[in-house]
Amino acid sequence: MTIHLAAFLIAGNAAHSQVLWRHPRSTPGGFLTLDYYKRIAQTLERGKFDLLFFADRLAVSTRFGGSHRYGVAHGDQDATRMDPLPVLGAIAAVTSRIGLGATRSTTYSQPYSLAREFSTLDHLSAGRAAWNVVTSVNQGEADNFGLRETLGHDERYDRADEFLEVTHKLWNSWDAQALLLEAGSGRYADPDHVHAIDHRGTHFNVRGPLNIPASPQGGPVIIQAGSSHRGQDFAARWAEVVFGIQPDLARMQRFYQDLKSRTEKFSRKPADIKVLTALMPFVGKSKAEAEDKRTRHNAMVDPIVGLSTLSSHMNVDFSAHALDAPIDDIQVAGMQGLFGLVKELSSEGRLTLADIGRLYASGVLVPQVAGTAADIADWMEHIVAQQGADGFVITPAHLPEGFDDFVDLVVPELQRRGQFRLDYEGDTLRSYLR
């Protein structure tokens, strides 16, 4: 059993933890500098992580209270998000093995330009590129791209299916043997091995071919995080890595089995997809020390910060609802699978909206595990052994040193147990995931 590890990042002030920028161990304003990301990436590569990836969104939060004021004032998850692809280009120059993932939206991108971006990254990183595919749910994003309202849930995924069809055609429009580089004869490439795609569809008309030769992986590794039924079908068809947020083993197992069971109808195998579940670890020399770290982190939480991000994720203004009452049975146009989890937790724990806001601000419902390196390795090993996941997306409580304890203490413990690689095997990110 080999556990897979990815790292979750945002090129901004927060991650799942929305007190990250305030944490006493975080570098103030470091998220706007290149050295910050270089240090993080080199630490993760030292820890032999499969990949790091950057989540992204194309707007500040504007749903809570109908204004950007709340999220910007308190530094919620959308207060600052730099474009992750230039950041990854810089990281590629100071690393050599770790996979490099960026989020791009199928709603607000075009297939041709996106195919070029990721083909470029795959070449410059020697086969380490990954694309975290999102369909975009946020009204603030629609407002920034000239739409009066966001696309409907199923329409977003219909567009995304066609988008993936087109990008894969473009990445395959140059055969591997097309590039000749025969300086003597002056033959650059063999046109018989370069193909127009002539795609004519519902959403896109693209002639092709791509103006970049085939990249080392033939296209980036596809990451997806949809948890609705439609999102899971999309992931079962396209994804190689699926990122999930589930608060306990039972829910992890249901998500894992549901997703893997869908692969057959898309002529794929369950092993073709690695399911990685989110984890925020607090590592200490003793369990008491680790729990103190977690307590100190969570004590900084402001529920309004969480509710601002929740409003953005669900595309609903939660400022219109009472803070001291349970969440109403309302309909959301945003992340429906995640909101279903919010409602379940609210009902089971008799949590008020303010309680949910605190949970959301502390980690967007990601389980926080506090303990020694052995405690955390025990927890991870149990989750994988019980088919709750194939690995984990590690999310930090502070940065740029937020992964150090995990890399220096937990990774060696997993390696001693034979649960994690001693070194990278293979030449590309896709080869690490087999």
C-alpha positions as CSV (number, residue, x, y, z in Angstrom):
1,M,0.0,0.0,0.0
2,T,1.5,3.3,-1.1
3,I,-0.1,6.5,0.2
4,H,-0.3,9.4,-2.2
5,L,0.3,13.0,-1.0
6,A,-0.7,16.3,-2.5
7,A,-0.5,19.8,-1.0
8,F,-3.3,22.4,-1.1
9,L,-2.4,26.0,-1.7
10,I,-3.9,29.3,-2.8
11,A,-1.7,32.0,-4.2
12,G,-2.9,34.4,-1.6
13,N,-3.6,35.1,2.1
14,A,-5.5,31.9,3.0
15,A,-5.9,28.2,2.3
16,H,-8.6,26.1,3.9
17,S,-7.5,27.9,7.0
18,Q,-8.7,31.5,6.8
19,V,-6.7,32.6,9.7
20,L,-3.5,31.5,8.0
21,W,-2.4,35.1,7.2
22,R,-2.9,36.1,10.8
23,H,-1.0,33.1,12.3
24,P,2.0,34.1,14.4
25,R,4.2,31.7,12.4
26,S,3.1,33.0,9.0
27,T,5.2,35.5,7.2
28,P,3.2,38.8,6.9
29,G,2.5,39.5,3.3
30,G,4.8,36.7,2.2
31,F,2.1,35.4,-0.1
32,L,2.9,38.2,-2.5
33,T,6.5,37.2,-2.9
34,L,8.2,34.5,-5.0
35,D,10.6,33.4,-2.3
36,Y,7.6,32.3,-0.2
37,Y,6.3,29.9,-2.9
38,K,9.8,28.6,-3.7
39,R,10.4,27.7,-0.1
40,I,7.1,25.9,0.2
41,A,7.7,23.9,-3.0
42,Q,11.2,22.9,-2.1
43,T,10.0,21.7,1.3
44,L,7.3,19.6,-0.3
45,E,9.7,18.1,-2.9
46,R,12.0,17.2,0.0
47,G,9.0,15.4,1.4
48,K,8.5,13.5,-1.9
49,F,5.0,14.7,-2.3
50,D,3.3,13.7,-5.6
51,L,2.2,17.2,-6.3
52,L,1.2,20.6,-5.0
53,F,-1.8,22.4,-6.5
54,F,-3.3,25.8,-6.3
55,A,-7.0,26.4,-5.9
56,D,-8.3,29.5,-7.6
57,R,-11.3,31.7,-8.0
58,L,-11.8,34.7,-10.3
59,A,-13.4,37.2,-8.0
60,V,-13.4,38.5,-4.4
61,S,-16.3,37.4,-2.2
62,T,-19.3,39.6,-2.9
63,R,-22.3,37.4,-1.8
64,F,-22.2,38.0,1.9
65,G,-24.1,41.2,2.5
66,G,-24.1,41.9,-1.2
67,S,-20.7,43.5,-1.0
68,H,-16.9,42.9,-1.2
69,R,-16.5,44.7,2.1
70,Y,-16.8,41.7,4.5
71,G,-14.4,39.4,2.8
72,V,-11.8,42.0,2.0
73,A,-11.9,43.6,5.5
74,H,-11.4,40.3,7.3
75,G,-9.2,38.4,4.8
76,D,-11.4,35.5,3.8
77,Q,-10.5,32.8,1.3
78,D,-11.1,35.0,-1.7
79,A,-9.6,38.3,-0.5
80,T,-6.4,37.7,-2.6
81,R,-5.8,35.1,-5.2
82,M,-2.9,35.6,-7.6
83,D,-2.9,33.7,-10.9
84,P,-1.3,30.3,-10.1
85,L,0.2,29.5,-13.5
86,P,2.9,32.2,-13.4
87,V,3.7,31.1,-9.9
88,L,4.1,27.5,-11.1
89,G,6.3,28.6,-13.9
90,A,8.7,30.1,-11.3
91,I,8.4,27.0,-9.1
92,A,9.3,24.7,-12.0
93,A,12.7,26.5,-12.2
94,V,13.6,25.7,-8.6
95,T,12.2,22.1,-8.4
96,S,12.8,19.0,-10.5
97,R,10.3,16.3,-9.4
98,I,7.2,17.4,-7.7
99,G,4.0,17.7,-9.7
100,L,2.7,21.2,-10.3
101,G,-1.1,21.9,-10.5
102,A,-3.2,24.9,-11.2
103,T,-6.9,25.6,-11.2
104,R,-8.5,26.8,-14.4
105,S,-12.3,27.2,-15.0
106,T,-14.1,25.7,-17.9
107,T,-16.7,28.4,-17.6
108,Y,-14.4,31.4,-18.0
109,S,-11.6,30.0,-20.2
110,Q,-11.4,28.9,-23.8
111,P,-10.1,25.4,-24.7
112,Y,-7.4,26.6,-27.1
113,S,-5.7,29.1,-24.8
114,L,-6.0,26.7,-21.8
115,A,-4.5,23.8,-23.8
116,R,-1.5,26.1,-24.7
117,E,-1.0,27.1,-21.0
118,F,-0.8,23.6,-19.7
119,S,1.2,22.2,-22.6
120,T,3.7,25.0,-22.0
121,L,3.9,24.2,-18.3
122,D,4.3,20.5,-19.0
123,H,7.2,21.2,-21.4
124,L,9.0,23.6,-19.0
125,S,8.5,21.3,-16.0
126,A,9.6,18.2,-17.9
127,G,6.2,16.4,-17.5
128,R,4.9,17.6,-14.1
129,A,1.8,19.6,-15.1
130,A,-1.6,19.1,-13.6
131,W,-4.9,20.9,-14.2
132,N,-7.5,21.2,-11.4
133,V,-10.7,21.5,-13.4
134,V,-13.5,23.7,-11.9
135,T,-16.8,24.8,-13.5
136,S,-17.2,28.0,-11.4
137,V,-20.3,28.6,-9.3
138,N,-19.8,32.2,-8.0
139,Q,-22.0,35.2,-9.0
140,G,-19.0,37.4,-8.4
141,E,-17.1,35.6,-11.2
142,A,-20.1,35.9,-13.5
143,D,-20.2,39.6,-12.8
144,N,-16.5,39.9,-13.8
145,F,-17.1,38.1,-17.1
146,G,-20.2,39.8,-18.4
147,L,-22.8,37.2,-17.4
148,R,-26.0,38.3,-15.6
149,E,-26.1,35.1,-13.7
150,T,-24.0,31.9,-13.3
151,L,-24.7,29.0,-15.6
152,G,-27.0,26.3,-14.2
153,H,-25.4,23.3,-12.5
154,D,-25.8,20.7,-15.2
155,E,-25.1,23.2,-18.0
156,R,-21.7,24.0,-16.3
157,Y,-20.8,20.3,-16.5
158,D,-22.2,19.9,-20.0
159,R,-19.9,22.7,-21.1
160,A,-17.0,21.2,-19.1
161,D,-17.4,17.8,-20.8
162,E,-17.1,19.3,-24.2
163,F,-14.2,21.5,-23.0
164,L,-12.3,18.4,-21.9
165,E,-13.1,16.7,-25.2
166,V,-11.6,19.7,-27.1
167,T,-8.5,20.1,-25.0
168,H,-7.6,16.5,-25.2
169,K,-8.0,16.6,-29.0
170,L,-5.7,19.6,-29.1
171,W,-3.1,17.9,-26.9
172,N,-3.2,14.9,-29.3
173,S,-3.1,17.1,-32.4
174,W,0.7,16.6,-32.6
175,D,1.8,12.9,-32.8
176,A,4.9,12.1,-30.7
177,Q,7.0,11.7,-33.8
178,A,5.9,14.9,-35.5
179,L,8.8,17.1,-34.3
180,L,11.8,16.4,-36.6
181,L,14.3,19.3,-36.0
182,E,16.4,18.2,-39.0
183,A,18.7,21.2,-39.3
184,G,20.5,19.9,-42.3
185,S,17.4,19.3,-44.5
186,G,15.5,22.2,-43.0
187,R,12.6,20.0,-42.0
188,Y,11.2,21.2,-38.7
189,A,8.2,18.8,-38.3
190,D,6.3,16.3,-40.3
191,P,2.9,17.8,-41.3
192,D,1.4,14.3,-41.7
193,H,1.7,13.9,-38.0
194,V,0.1,17.2,-37.1
195,H,-3.7,17.2,-37.3
196,A,-6.5,19.8,-37.4
197,I,-9.2,18.7,-34.9
198,D,-12.1,20.5,-36.7
199,H,-14.3,20.4,-33.6
200,R,-17.9,21.6,-34.0
201,G,-19.9,21.4,-30.9
202,T,-22.6,22.9,-28.8
203,H,-20.3,25.3,-26.9
204,F,-17.1,25.4,-28.9
205,N,-15.9,25.5,-32.5
206,V,-12.1,24.9,-32.7
207,R,-10.1,24.1,-35.8
208,G,-6.7,23.4,-34.4
209,P,-4.0,22.0,-34.4
210,L,-2.3,23.3,-31.2
211,N,0.7,25.4,-31.9
212,I,2.9,23.4,-29.5
213,P,4.4,20.0,-30.1
214,A,3.3,17.0,-27.9
215,S,4.4,17.6,-24.3
216,P,6.1,15.0,-22.1
217,Q,2.9,13.7,-20.5
218,G,0.8,14.3,-23.7
219,G,-1.4,16.7,-21.6
220,P,-1.6,17.5,-17.9
221,V,-2.8,15.2,-15.1
222,I,-6.5,16.0,-14.5
223,I,-7.6,16.9,-11.0
224,Q,-11.3,17.3,-10.0
225,A,-13.2,18.1,-6.8
226,G,-16.8,17.8,-7.7
227,S,-18.9,16.1,-5.0
228,S,-22.4,16.4,-6.5
229,H,-23.8,13.4,-8.5
230,R,-23.1,15.2,-11.8
231,G,-19.7,16.3,-10.5
232,Q,-18.8,12.7,-9.6
233,D,-19.9,11.5,-13.1
234,F,-17.6,14.1,-14.6
235,A,-14.8,13.0,-12.4
236,A,-15.3,9.4,-13.2
237,R,-15.0,10.2,-16.9
238,W,-12.0,12.5,-16.8
239,A,-10.2,12.7,-13.5
240,E,-6.9,11.0,-12.5
241,V,-6.9,12.6,-9.1
242,V,-10.1,13.5,-7.1
243,F,-9.8,15.9,-4.2
244,G,-12.5,15.3,-1.5
245,I,-13.5,17.0,1.8
246,Q,-15.2,14.6,4.2
247,P,-15.1,15.0,8.0
248,D,-15.1,11.3,9.0
249,L,-14.3,7.8,7.8
250,A,-17.9,6.8,7.1
251,R,-18.4,9.7,4.7
252,M,-15.0,9.2,3.1
253,Q,-15.9,5.6,2.4
254,R,-19.2,6.5,0.8
255,F,-17.6,9.1,-1.4
256,Y,-14.8,6.7,-2.3
257,Q,-17.0,3.8,-3.2
258,D,-19.6,6.0,-5.0
259,L,-16.9,7.6,-7.2
260,K,-15.0,4.4,-8.0
261,S,-18.2,2.5,-8.9
262,R,-19.0,5.1,-11.6
263,T,-15.8,4.4,-13.6
264,E,-17.1,1.3,-15.4
265,K,-19.7,3.2,-17.4
266,F,-16.9,5.4,-18.8
267,S,-14.8,2.3,-19.7
268,R,-12.3,3.1,-16.9
269,K,-11.1,1.1,-13.9
270,P,-11.4,2.2,-10.3
271,A,-7.6,2.2,-10.0
272,D,-7.5,4.9,-12.8
273,I,-8.5,7.5,-10.2
274,K,-6.7,8.3,-7.0
275,V,-9.0,9.7,-4.4
276,L,-7.2,12.1,-2.0
277,T,-9.1,13.4,1.0
278,A,-8.2,16.6,2.8
279,L,-6.3,16.7,6.1
280,M,-5.1,19.6,8.2
281,P,-2.5,18.1,10.6
282,F,-1.2,19.6,13.8
283,V,2.0,17.8,14.7
284,G,3.6,17.9,18.1
285,K,6.2,16.1,20.2
286,S,3.3,15.1,22.4
287,K,-0.4,14.8,21.8
288,A,-1.0,17.7,24.3
289,E,1.4,19.9,22.4
290,A,-0.3,19.2,19.1
291,E,-3.8,19.8,20.5
292,D,-2.5,23.1,21.9
293,K,-1.4,24.1,18.4
294,R,-4.8,23.3,17.1
295,T,-6.6,25.2,19.9
296,R,-4.5,28.3,19.3
297,H,-5.2,28.2,15.6
298,N,-8.9,27.8,16.0
299,A,-9.1,30.5,18.7
300,M,-8.3,33.1,16.1
301,V,-11.4,32.2,14.0
302,D,-14.1,34.8,13.2
303,P,-17.4,33.2,12.1
304,I,-18.1,36.1,9.7
305,V,-14.9,35.3,7.7
306,G,-16.2,31.7,7.3
307,L,-19.7,32.8,6.3
308,S,-18.3,35.2,3.7
309,T,-16.5,32.3,2.1
310,L,-19.5,30.0,2.6
311,S,-21.7,32.5,0.8
312,S,-19.2,32.7,-2.1
313,H,-19.0,28.9,-2.3
314,M,-22.7,28.4,-2.2
315,N,-23.7,31.5,-4.2
316,V,-26.1,32.5,-1.4
317,D,-26.1,35.5,0.9
318,F,-26.0,34.0,4.4
319,S,-26.1,37.5,6.0
320,A,-29.9,37.2,5.6
321,H,-30.1,34.3,8.0
322,A,-30.0,34.4,11.8
323,L,-26.5,33.6,13.3
324,D,-28.0,31.8,16.3
325,A,-30.3,29.5,14.4
326,P,-29.7,26.2,12.5
327,I,-29.2,26.5,8.7
328,D,-32.5,26.5,6.9
329,D,-33.4,24.0,4.3
330,I,-32.5,26.4,1.5
331,Q,-31.5,25.7,-2.2
332,V,-28.1,26.7,-3.4
333,A,-26.8,27.2,-6.9
334,G,-23.1,26.6,-5.8
335,M,-21.2,23.6,-4.4
336,Q,-24.2,21.4,-3.8
337,G,-22.3,18.4,-2.5
338,L,-20.4,20.5,0.0
339,F,-23.5,22.3,1.1
340,G,-25.2,18.9,1.6
341,L,-22.4,18.2,4.1
342,V,-22.9,21.5,5.8
343,K,-26.6,20.8,6.3
344,E,-25.9,17.3,7.6
345,L,-23.3,18.6,10.1
346,S,-25.7,21.4,11.2
347,S,-28.5,18.9,11.8
348,E,-26.4,16.2,13.5
349,G,-24.5,18.5,15.8
350,R,-27.3,21.0,16.3
351,L,-25.0,23.7,15.0
352,T,-26.0,27.3,14.5
353,L,-25.0,29.3,11.4
354,A,-22.3,31.0,13.6
355,D,-21.0,27.5,14.5
356,I,-20.8,26.6,10.8
357,G,-19.1,29.9,10.1
358,R,-16.4,29.0,12.7
359,L,-15.9,25.6,11.2
360,Y,-15.7,27.0,7.7
361,A,-13.2,29.7,8.7
362,S,-11.0,27.3,10.6
363,G,-10.7,24.8,7.7
364,V,-13.8,24.6,5.3
365,L,-14.9,21.4,7.1
366,V,-11.5,19.7,6.5
367,P,-10.7,17.3,9.4
368,Q,-8.1,18.6,11.8
369,V,-6.0,15.8,13.3
370,A,-3.7,16.7,16.2
371,G,-1.1,14.3,17.6
372,T,2.5,13.0,17.4
373,A,3.9,11.9,14.0
374,A,3.0,8.3,15.0
375,D,-0.6,9.4,15.9
376,I,-1.1,11.1,12.5
377,A,0.5,8.3,10.6
378,D,-1.8,5.8,12.4
379,W,-4.9,7.9,11.4
380,M,-3.8,8.1,7.8
381,E,-2.9,4.4,7.6
382,H,-6.3,3.5,9.0
383,I,-8.2,5.7,6.5
384,V,-6.4,4.1,3.5
385,A,-6.7,0.6,4.8
386,Q,-10.4,1.1,5.3
387,Q,-10.8,2.4,1.7
388,G,-11.6,5.9,2.7
389,A,-9.0,7.3,0.4
390,D,-5.9,6.5,-1.7
391,G,-4.0,9.3,-0.1
392,F,-4.3,12.8,1.3
393,V,-4.3,16.5,0.4
394,I,-2.4,18.2,3.2
395,T,-3.6,21.7,3.9
396,P,-1.5,24.1,6.1
397,A,-2.4,26.1,9.2
398,H,0.3,28.6,8.5
399,L,2.9,29.4,5.8
400,P,5.6,29.2,4.5
401,E,6.7,26.8,7.2
402,G,3.3,25.1,7.6
403,F,4.4,21.8,5.9
404,D,7.7,21.5,7.7
405,D,6.6,19.4,10.7
406,F,4.7,17.1,8.4
407,V,7.6,16.6,6.0
408,D,10.2,16.3,8.8
409,L,8.2,14.1,11.2
410,V,5.2,12.4,9.6
411,V,6.7,11.5,6.2
412,P,9.7,9.6,7.8
413,E,7.2,7.8,10.0
414,L,5.2,6.7,7.0
415,Q,8.4,5.7,5.2
416,R,9.5,3.6,8.1
417,R,6.2,1.7,7.9
418,G,6.6,1.2,4.2
419,Q,3.5,3.3,3.5
420,F,5.2,6.1,1.4
421,R,7.9,6.3,-1.2
422,L,11.6,6.8,-0.2
423,D,12.2,8.6,-3.5
424,Y,10.4,9.5,-6.7
425,E,9.9,6.7,-9.1
426,G,9.2,7.4,-12.8
427,D,9.8,10.4,-15.0
428,T,6.5,12.3,-14.9
429,L,3.7,13.2,-12.4
430,R,1.4,10.7,-14.2
431,S,4.0,7.9,-13.5
432,Y,4.0,8.7,-9.8
433,L,0.2,8.1,-9.6
434,R,0.2,4.6,-11.1
